[in-house]
Amino acid sequence: MKLVMQPTGTTCGQACIAMITGKEIEEVIKDMKTDGPTSIGQLMEALDFYGISHAERNTRISKKNPFPHECSILTVHTNAGYTHWALFYDDKYYDPEFGLIDGEYTYGKITSFLGIYH
């Protein structure tokens, strides 16, 4: 997995899709038709567009599901008060805003994840 940093404050979702697909973020922004904030539905549509298998829905972090799938798009409620997308892969966090994190994620609370199957 190659870390892709988000070019603007609102393109974390597009950066996650670029990391999963190996595409340039500019191409993903063009294909998704937005350089603004994205919903989980938009991310799922982009994964479908690129032919990437994924879970049918976001799974909340809970006692039943305490850990994300080995490759997941994470929903993060940041310490700064906004919602953010990051990628979890191979026990590392590929965060398009904060960089590669090997260890505990400290930039906010991970509340849910979308499993990616590739």
Helices and strands as residue ranges (DSSP letters): H 12-21, H 25-32, H 40-49, E 53-54, E 59-60, E 71-78, E 83-89, E 92-95, E 99-101, E 108-117
